[in-house]
Amino acid sequence: MKGENKMENSEKVKREKEIVRFELKLETELPSFYRQFLLEQGSAVIAGYPIFGLVKKKAEEEKGTTLFFRKGDLNRGSFDWVAEYEGRIVGLCNRPNCGLCDMEQRKKLMSFQGGELRVELQSYQKGSKKFYIAHLVSFPEKELILNEPKISVLEATQLLRDKRPDLPHDFLAISFSGERALCFDLARSSGDDAPLVDVPLDKEEEILPVADSFKEFVERHNSFEKDFRRELGRLRRRKSEVEKKMEMEEKMKRGIDRKVKIRRLDKKNGVKSTLHSRPKDWHPRIVRFHDNTVALTAYRYNDRHHKLEVDAFFAHDHPLYIPGDPMRGLMIILFSEALVLGGSLDLVFTRGTKGGRFEIPLPKSLIRFAEERGVEFSRKKDGEIIHEEGLELWWTLLELTPKAEERGVRLDKYGYLPKENLALILSSGIWTREETIWLLENSPRPEGILAGADTPKKRFYNMESVTYGVAALLVSRLQRKIMVELAEGFGPEERMVAECVIEPIGKFHILKCDEEFELPWVYSKRNVKVKPEESILILSRPKVVARPSIDFDWLVNQIELVSSTEIDASFRCLLLGMEYRDFPRMDELLQVAKEKDVLILLAPRRLDHYQQEVLQKMRKAGNLKRLPPREGPINLWVFSVKADCWDSPVLKRSTRDADTFARWINKGVDVKRAEYEFFLNCSVVEREVLQNEECASPMVKFYYESGDDFNIAEALKLWGKLYKGIMFPFLRPKKEVESFLKEIPMRFLSNLRPPKGKGLVFIPEPYGAIVEDVGFEKKRKWVSLKTVIDSEVELPEPSDFKRRRASDFAYQINECLKEGKPLPVSYLTPHLFFPEVIREYLYYREKGYSSKSSKVVVKRDS
């Protein structure tokens, strides 16, 4: 003991001498509380800040180099985990039997989520690219801490004074976070302690207060750390409950005596179970920023209360993270899961005790977070968030522009796109925030593209929506291209790159970047360098190339639109599809663009590639909730096509295949493929008509507005059971044209009647739609329909268990019918079929267990 005390005293004397040396160098006196911190700890990581102090000297340097690894992009490289060292990419070795890696440490990578690893580096070169392969040495296990700071408070303060010579020497830097420093303001020191401020390295920005004292800062962190440990313990207990439950179920499935076959517990080989957690099982979630846990939760769907039940709940701001974003991300996760699992945004916070589970008040951090955004919870003491309040908070987290938000509110008010569905689509990452804002402000029917309501069966509206979707998507791809080039050919997921943002403004986009870059996709030999302070105005107008007599004037008008806008920008660009490389009058168009000081950008891939990607997004969004399509005003180009052209190889094959896949759609045969092939073949017909002047000639531009007296959508559907409900863009001569002409009113005959023996093709005018919300006067209403359901089946007297289950079913069904919410069928008892549940509910609802028929009020779409 005496020897240990001597060593401690010796270490303390050394630290005291180093502190005195720092004070002499800095010509200042450190606050007493901070001096005590230096004597006891030397340095630490507090609330995500690496607090500088005394750098600990290690007796023996560890083998290898410590690097931060993040998930690699397998589409761009062969490494699962990548890092960066000396400006080069580092890939973590993944050879099965590498003699240079520690194979015992390798096994821990099964649960690795990203963070620091100690590795040995080997330099490699592939072509012109130089990189490193990292062989694993050790695997540090961390929860919420970073490595100890590598520099002292003396070095940090000298660095601050070099960067900000304009500042007085009263600021003592104890941490750096990006381009800002955490400092003591010694001018306001009380001797024992001093306030903490956030000092920017850019003198144009403001100095922000952080805490009134270092002691308060430490105590606040200790409180957060205590909360984190408590909530992490709850999360682990909930996870353990699920694992034990699944272990028992797998034992029952495989046989109790065959324990070696239980795959979930085979941690040695890292094999996962084939069983999946169900909605009513606990779902643990941890959100990490680099190797720091910034948020965690555990939730499940409570089939008795019919709400999402939340147990563990923690969110904490990190200095390298946007303030408020951990809580924002956590609430988006909970609201998304609540809507998917239960059909509403009702949440309840509970805690488990020996006597069961009980509701607890809402976390104070969540209440404060909501109040900052103007949302007040009415049942915060009961630990509940009701659907309406949850929706109000979720809506504020989307951060839409005022115009886009107003359009979203109108779509919800008139029943075309519920706000919760739009929030779920945006939170699911199907469409980015910028794409969503631009489509809400510019698309004539945003629900058609964002929620996938415009299916290929509605050809005109589907093609119009896909066109707008491709326009939004191409700007995102341009942004990604710039970020990848700044990362020297590696994806943004593999390497930290400069911030490059796009901002929708009306029909346009503004693109800005905080590093100099070369503008890609420019159709000329010019190399356009864009400086950090410069911005780019983009008008995205990809479409199918038409004949020069149609397209040239349209393209000149688009160039004029970009040139004449009052939006301030350093460069102005018109973004088109790759197919315009072969446009016959491209040289003339470039001359016009040069005179107007507009750059022409051409996408690197064919238009149908982007169309397929948009269709996949629409289908994915439609799978979340299928919304009925809305017909609205649309401008159509009407072309007449000669009779002999319908027998040409292109048109004959495309129209025949369109018929075939329309038949598949109606019969439900491989619908996903059939819808895409139908879309593709109709596009081939339209492209041939637009480009082939010998076969097709334009007749008229027809403005169609859906009305009661004439529905062109119905008139264009080919007759017969095989094509029921599918809109074709073409009408072949004689039979199909004659059937169509019989359906249209006399006032349209002069415009739509083709010359004798010719067929018709209808093509939506690209970007010619009416953006105003026409048709909203026809509000989509929900009406009550009384349906009498008679049960002829004799049901036996139920057991007590069935009585209790029937009561639960009755409550659940009544709640769904009363609120008009979807019935989460999958959460009913697995061994009972849904028809049985409904039958028992109707049978036992009113008269105990004797009535054989009942009436039920059902909400349906009018």
N, C-alpha and C positions, 0 to 999 in steps of 0.2 A: 504493500500500500504506500509506504514511504517513497519507494522508487517511482511509483506512478504519480504521486503528488509532486515530486521533484521535476518529472517530465512535463507535467501540466504547467507548473510555475515557470519552467524554462521557456515553454511555448508562449506563455502569456507575456513574458518579458520581451521576447522577440517581436511579438505583435505590437506591444506598446512602443518599442523603438521604431517600428515601421510606420506607425500612426504619426509619431512625432516627426519623422522624416517627411511624410506626406504634407503635414501642416506647414513645415518650413518651406517646402517646395512651392506649395500653393499660396503661401503667405496669408493663411486664414486659420481660423479655429473651428474644428468640427463640433457639431452639436453633441452634447453628452450622451443622448440616447443612441445616436448613431455610432459614437465611440464604443459604447458598451456592446452594440451589435457586432462591431468589427472584432472586439476582443473575444466574444463568445463564438461567433460563427465564421468570421472572416469574409464570407460572401454567401449568397443564396439566391434562389429563385422564388420571388414573391408575387402572387397574382399574375403569373406569366411573365413578369419583368425579371431579367437576370440582373440582380442588384450587385453592382461592382463594389469591391472592397479590397481585401488582401488576397492576392492570387496564391493558392496553395501550390507548393512545389512538391512534386511526387518524387519519392525516393528512387523509383525505377519506372522508366517509361514503359507503357504497355506496348505490346506488339501490334503493328498495323496502324491504320488511319480510321478515324471515326467520321462517317458521312451520313447525311440524311437521305433516306431512300423513300421514293414514292412509287405508286403503281405505274407500270410501263404500258404503252399503247402497243398491243400485239399486232395491230394492223400496220405499224410502221417499223417494228423491230422484233427481235426474238427474245427480249428480256422481260421477265415478269416484274422486276423491280429495278428502278434506275435512279441515279444520283448525278451530281455534277462535281467535277474536281479540276481546278486550274483551267476552266473554260471548256473542258471536254465532258462528254457524256460518259458515265460509268454504269455498266450493266452488271447486275449481280449474277454470278455464275450459277447455272442451273443444270450442269452436267450431272447425270445420275450417280456416278462413282468417281467424283473428283478427288484426287489425292491431296490437293492443296487446301480444300475446305474442311472445316470441322463438321463432320456428318452428324454428330450428336446435336450440335447447335442448329444444323439444317432442319431438324424435325420440328423445331419451334416455329418455323416459317409457315406452318399450316394455319396458325392463328394470327399471323403477323398482319397488322393493319397499316403499316407505314411508320417510319421513325428512324432513329439513329442505329447504325450497326457498325461494329469494328471490323474492318476488312483489310486484306492485303491486295495491292493493286498491281496489275500487269498491263503494260502498254501494248496496244494493237493498232493496226492500220488496215482499213478496207477501202481500196480505191484512194480517193483524196481525203477521206474522213479518218481522223485519228480519235481513238476512244480507249477506255480502260475496261478490263474485266476484273471484277472484285471477287476475291475468294473469302468466304465468311470465316472470321476468327472467333467473335463472341457476339452474343445477342443480349444487350442490356434490357432488362424488364422494367418498364416505367408505367406509372399511371398518369401523374399530372405534373411531372417535373422535367426540366431540361438539364443539360450538363451544367456543371458549375461554370460561372463566368470565367473567360480566359484572360481578361485584362483587369487592371486595378482601377480604383477610383481616380488615382493620379493620372494615369494614361487617358482615361475617359474625359476628364476635365480639360486636359491639355488639347485633346482632339476637338472638344467643343469650342475652346478659345481660338483654335486655328480656323475652324469653320465659321465662327461668328465673332470676328474681332470687334464688332460694334457693341457687343454686350459688356456690361461691367463684370468685374471678377467676383461678383457676389453669387454667381450661379455655380453650383458644384454638381457635376454630372455623375449620377450613380447608375444610369441605365440608358441604353439606346434601343429604340424601336423604329426601324425603317429610317425615315428622314426626320425623326423627332427624338428628343432626349428628355429623360426624367431627371429633374434637378432639384436640389435644395435651393431655396431663395434665402441666402444667409443675411441679406439686408433686413429681413423681418424675423431673424432668429431671436428666440427668447433665452438663449444660452443652453437650456436643456434640450430644446428641439427647434425645428424650423419647418415652414410650410413646404410642400412639394408642388412643383409646377411642371407643365409639359412645354418644353422649349423647342420650336421648329428650327431646323438648320437653314431654312429659307427665311431671310429677314422680312419678306413681304407678309408672312403669316403671323397670326396672333399667338401670344403666350397664354396657355390655358391652365386654370387651377386644377389640381388633382386631389390634394388632401391638405387639411390644416396643419398636420404634423406627420412625421415619420411613424410615430407611435400609433396614431390613428390608422395609418395606412397598413401597418403590420397587423393590428388587431382586426381590421376589416377582412384582411386576407385569412387570418386564422379562423374567423367565423365562417368564411366561404369554404375553407378547407374542412372544417368540422361538418358543415352541411353536405359537402361532397362525399366524405367518407360514410356518413349515415345513409345517404341515398344510394351510394354504390353498394353498400351492404344489403339494402332492400332489393336492389336489382339482382344481385347474385343469389339471394334467397328465392326470388321468383323464378329465376333461371333454373335453380336446383330443383324446385318443385316440378317444373315442366319435364326436366330430364328424368327425374324419378318416375313420374307418371308414364312417360314414353318408354322407359325401361320396363316397367311392369306390363305395359301393353305389348311390347315386343316379346317379353317372356311368354305371355299368353299366346301370342301369335306363333312363336317358334317352338314352344314347349318349355316348361319350367326347368326340366333337367338338362336342357341343351344350352347351358350358359355360355359356352364358347362361341355360340353362333350370334350372340348379341352384338351387333356391329356398332351401335352408337357409342358403347363404352370402350371400344378398341382404340384408345388414344395413342397407343404406341405406333400404330400404322397410319393414324390420322384418317381412318375410314368413317364416314358419316352414316347415320341411320337412313334407311329408306322411308321411315315415317316422317310426316311433316306436322308441325304444330297447327292446331285448328283455331278458329276465331276465338273460342272461349278459353284457350290456353294463353298463358302470359307470353307476351312478346317483348323481350328486352332489346333496347336500342341504345347504342352509344355513338355520339357524334364527336369526331376528333378533328382537330386542326393541327397538321403535322403530327407530333407525338403528344399533343396536349388534348385531354378530354375537356371539351367545352360544354357539352350537354349530354344528358342521359335520361332515359325513362323506361318504364315497364307498363304495358297496358294490355287489356284484353276486352273482348266484347262480352258484356254481362247480359245473358239471355233472360235473366229475371227482371232486371231493371230496364233492359232494352236501351242501354247506353254504353259508351266506351268508358271502361273503368280504368283509372290511372292510379298506379301505386308510387313507384319511384319517380321523382321529378326534380331535375336540377339543370340550371343553365347559368353560365358565368361568362362575362366578357373577358376577352383576352386582348392584350395590347396590340397584337399583330392582326386582330380580327376586327371587322367593322362593328362599332358599338351597337348592341341590341340584336345583332344577327344570330347569336346562339339561341336566344329565346324565340326569335322569329322563326328560325329553322325548326325548333322543337315543336312550336304550335302548328306549323304547316304539316309536320309529320302526323301529329295527333288528329288534326281536323281531316286530313286526307284519309287516314285509317278509319276514323269514325264514320265518314260518309261511305266508304267502300264496304265496311263490315256491317254497319247498322242502318244505312240510308238516311241518317240525320247527323247533326253536329252536336248532339247532347253528350256532355262529358260529366263524369262524377269522380271526385278524388276520394280515395279510401285508404285506410290503414288496417292491417291485420293484427288481431290480438288473440289471446287464448279463447276468448268468448265468441270469436267470429270477426267479420269485417265491418267497419263502421265508417261513415262519411266524416271527413275532416274539412275545416275551412280551406278555401283556395289559398295557395302560396302567395305571400305578400309580394314577392317579385313579379308574379304573373298579374296581380291586381294593379301594381304600379305600372307595368308594361302596357296594360290595356288602357289605363286612365291617360297615359301620355298620348295615346292615339284616339282619345275621345270616346272610349267604350266603357260603360259602367255595368258591372255584373250585379244582377238583382238578388241572386242567391249565393253570394260568396261565402256567407257563414255556414251554409249547408253543403259547401264544397261542390256546387253544381254550376255548369255553364249550359244554358238552354240554347236551342238551335238558333234562334234569331240573334242572340248576342254573339254566339260563336261565328255566325256568318258575317256579322258586322265587323268583328275583329279580323277575320280571315280576309275580308275584302280590302281592308286597309293595308294588309301585308303584301298585297299584289303590286302596290306602287304604280298604278296606271296613271296616265296623263288625264287631265280633267275631261278632255273630249272623249277619250276612249272609255273612261269611267261612266260618263253620261250615256254613251251608247249601250254599254253593258247593263246599266240600270233600266233603260228602256226595253231592251231585249228580255230582261227578267220580268218587268212589269206586264208585258204583253204575252208572256208565256212561251217565247221562242227559244230562249236559252237561260235556264235558271242560273243565278249568280254562283250557287255552290258548285254547279257543274263546270262553269267557266273557271272558277278558282281551282278545281281539281285538275282540269286539263293543263292549266298553266303550272301548277305545282308539280305535276307528274313529269314535266320536262318534254312533253310532246311538242309544244311550241314554246319558243323562248319568249321572254317578256317583250323584247323589241318587236318580234314577229307578231305577237298578239296585239300590241298597240297599233301597229301599222294596219293589220287586217281589220281591226275594229273601226278604224277611222276611214278606211278606203273600200273595203269589200261591201257590195250591196246587200249581202246576206251573210253576216259574220258567222252565224251559227252553222251555215252550210259547210264552211271550210274548217272552222275551229273545232266544232263538235262532230264533223263528219256526217251531217244530215243530208248533204247532196251526194247521193250514191250514184254510181255509173248508170243506173237504170234511168235517172233523170238527166239525159245526156246534155241538154243545153246548160242547165244550172250547174251540173257537175263540171263541165268543161270551163265554165266561167270561174267557178271557185278554184279549180286547179290552176288556172292562169294567174290569179292573184296570189295563190300559195307559192307558186314558183318564183314570182317577183320578190316576195318577202324572203324566201329561202336563199336566193342567190346573193343577197346582201350579207346574210349571215355567213355564207361560204366565202365571200370576199374577205370578210373580217378574219375568219379562221385562216385563210391563206396568208394574210399579212402576219398573223401571230406565229404561224409555223415558220415562215421565213426569218422572222426575228429570232426564233429558237434554233436557227441554222439547220433546218430540215427535220427537227424533231417536234413531236406534237406538244401542245401547251400542257398536256397532262404529265409530260416527262421532264419539263424544265420550266422554271420561273421566267416569264418573259414580260416585256413591257405591257402596260395597260393600253388596250385598243378598244374603243367603245363606239357604238353606233346609236344614234338618237333619231327616231322617226319624227319628221316635221311635215305634216300634211301628206302630200303625195311623195315626198322626198325622204331621203335619209342623210344625216350628217355623220361623217366618220372622222374620228380624231384619235391620235396616238401620241404617247409621251416620249417616243423615240423616233429618230429619222428612219424612213424606210423607202423602198422603191415600189411605186404603185404597180401591182400586177395586172394582167389581162388587157393591157393597152394595145389597141389594134393600130400600131404604127411602129416605126423604128425608134421612136423617142424613148429615152429613159427618164421617167418622171420621178424625181426625188421629192419627197414630202417631208418637211421639217416638223419638229414637235409642235410648234405654235400654229401650224397651218391646218386647215380643215378641208374636207372633200364633200361636195354636194353630189348626191347620186340619185338619179331617176331610174328605177329598175323597170324595164319594159320587155322582158323575154316573151316571145310568141312564135307561132309557126310562120315561116317565111312565105310570103305570097308573091305573086307576079309583080314586077317593077311598077306597072301602071297603077297598082293598088298601094304598094308598100312605100314607094319613094316619097310621095307627098305626106304620108302618115309619119314617116321617120323625120322628115324636115319639120313637121309640126312639133314632134317630141323634142327635137333639138332647140327649137324656138322656145318651148316651154321651159327647158332647163336654163337657157340663156337669159330669159326675161324675168325670172323670179327675183324677188327682192331679198331673198335669203342671202346673207353674207357668207362667202366661202372663198378659199384660195384657189380651188380647182372645181370645175363643174364637169360631171360625167353622165353619159347615157349608157346604161348597162343592157346589153342584148344577148341573145343566145348564140351559141357557136355556129349555127347554120348560116349566119350572115357573112361568114368568111367568103362564101361563094356567091354573094348577092351581085347581080350583073352591074349595078350602078354604084358599087361601093366607093369607087374613086371619087365620083361626084359628091357622094354623101360626106366623105372625109373632107372634101374642100369646103362644103357648107359648114361642117362642124368646126373647121379651123377658123373660118371667118367669124363664127360666133364664139370662139374660144371655148369649145366644148370637146372633151375627150370621149372617144368611143371605146367602151370596154366590152369584150366578148368573153362569155363563159367558156371554161376549158372543156366541158363535156356536152354531149348532145342533149337536146331539150327533153327527149323521152326519158332520160335517166332521172332528171329532176322531177318530171311528172310522176314517175313511179314512186319516188321518195315521198312526194306530197300525198299521193293516194294511200301509201302505207300509214302516214301520220293520220289521215282522215279516218282510215279504218280502225286504227288503234284508239282514237278518240271516240269513235262511234261505239266501240265495244264497252266503254265505260257506261254510257247510257245512250240508247238509240232514240233520237229525237225525230219527229216527223218533219219532212222537208217543207219549205215555204216557197211557193211560186210568187214571183214578182215581175216587175217590168224588165224587159230585156230587148236589146237591139240585135236583130238578126240580119245577116247577109243572105240573100236568096240567090242561088245560082241554078241555071238550067243546064242540064248535061245531055249531050247527044245520045241517041239510042244505041249506036254502034260502040260508043265508049264504055257502056256498061258490060260489054263482052271482052274488054281489054283485060290482060292478065292481072293487073293491079286491082282494078275495081271489082272484077268478077270474084277473085279470091277473097278480097277483104269483105265484100258484102256477104258472101257465102259464110265466111267464118264468123261474122257478126251475128248472122242468123243462128248459127250453131251454138255459140256461147250464150246468146240470149235464151235459147232453149235450156241450156245447162242451168242458167240462173233461176229460171222458173221451176225447174225440177229439183233445185237444191243440190246439184252435182258439182262438187269442188268449187263452191261459190267464189272463194277468194281469187282463184286463178281465172275463173270464168269472167268475173267483173273486170279484171285487168285486161284480159284478152279482148273483151267487148270494147273497152275504152280504146285500146290500141288499134283495133281494126277500124273503128269509127274515125279515129284520128288520121289513119292512112287515107281514107276516103276524102276527108276534108282537106288534107294536104295536097292530094292529087288534083282536086278541084281548084284550089287556090293557085296552084303553080302551072297547070296545063291550060294554056289559053286556047288550044285547038279544040279541046273537048268541052270545056265549060265556059259560060259567059255570064257575068253578073246581070241580074234582072232588076233588083230593087233592094234598098235597105228597109227592112220591115220592123217597125216598133211594135212590140207585142206587150200588152198589159193584161194580166190575167183578169178575166171578167166572167160574169155568169152566162152571157149570151154566146161567147166564143172562147173555147179553151184549146189553144193550139197544141198543148201537151197531149190532150186526149186525141185530137185529130191525127197526130203524128204517130200514134201507137198502132203498129200493124195489127190487123184483126186476126182472131184465132186464139185458141187456148194456149198455144205454144209460146205466144209473145205477150201474154196478158201483163199490162202494167209497165211495159218497157218502151221508152221513147227512142226512136231511131232518128238520126239526123238526115237520112236520105229516103227518097221515094223513087223506086224504079218505074220505068214507063208503063203505061196502060193501067193495069189493075190497081196498083198501089196509088198512083196519081189520081185515078178516077175516084177511088174510095175516099181519098183526102178531100178532093174538091166538093164531094157531096156533103162534107161535114162543115165547111166554112160558109159564113154568111155571104150574101150577094155583094156587099160593099167591098169585100176583099178579093173577089174573083179577078178583077182586072189587074191587080198587082201580083197575085199568086198563081194565076193560070199560066203554065209554061207553054211554049210553042208545041204544036202537035208532034207527038212521038218522042218528046224529051222527058227526062226525069228531073227531080228537084233535089237540091241539097241545101240544108239550112245550117249556117255557121254563126255562132255568137260573135259579135264584134268585140275584139280584145280591148279591155279597159274602156269600154264605151257604156258601162252600166250607170244607172242612176243610183247614187250613193245614199240619197235621202231615204228615210225609213217609210217608203210607200207601202201601203197594205197593212199598216199597224192599226188602222181604224177597225180592222176585223180582228178583234182581240180573241186570242185562243182561250177558251173558257173550259173550266172543269164543271161537269154537270153530274147530278145524281140520277142514276137509273135503278129502278126497283126491279129486281130479278127474282122470280120464284123458282126455287130449286127443290124438287121433290125427290126424296130418297125412298126407293122401293126395297132397300135392303134391310132385313131384320138384323138389328144390332144386339148383341148379348149385353147383359147387365155388366157394367164396367167394374173393375177392381178399384180399390182405393188409390192405387198408383195411377191408373188411367184417369180417375176423377181429378187428381192433382194436375196431371199433364194437360187434360182438357181445359182446366181453369187457366193454366199458363198460356195455352194456345189462344183461348178466347180473349185474354187480356192483350196479347200481342197483336192479334188480328184486328181487334177493336181500335187499338192505338193507330195502327197503320191506316185503317179505313177513315178514322176520324181526322187525322192529319194529312191524309193523301200521300203518305210516304210508301216507298216500296217495301214489300214484305220480304225480309231476309230469310228466304226459305231454307238456306243451307244451315241455319242455326237451330232448326227444329231437331227433335230427337232423331238420330240417324236411322234407327230401325223402323221408323214409321214413314210411310210414303206421304207426300204432300196431299194427294186427294183424300186419304184417310183422315188427315188432320182437319181439313176443311169440312168433311162430312161429319166428323164427330163434333166439331164446333157448332155446325148448324143444327145437329140433332139434339145436342144437350144444352143449347144456349138458354132457352126460355123456360121449359117445363121440366126442369130436373133432368130426367133421362127417359122420357116417354114420347116426346113429340117426334114425328117422322118427317116433318117438313117445316120450313121456316122461310122468312123473307130477309134479305140482306141488302143494304144500300151500298152500292159499289161506285167508286169514283172512276170515271173513264174520260179519255180524251174525246172531246166532241168532234 
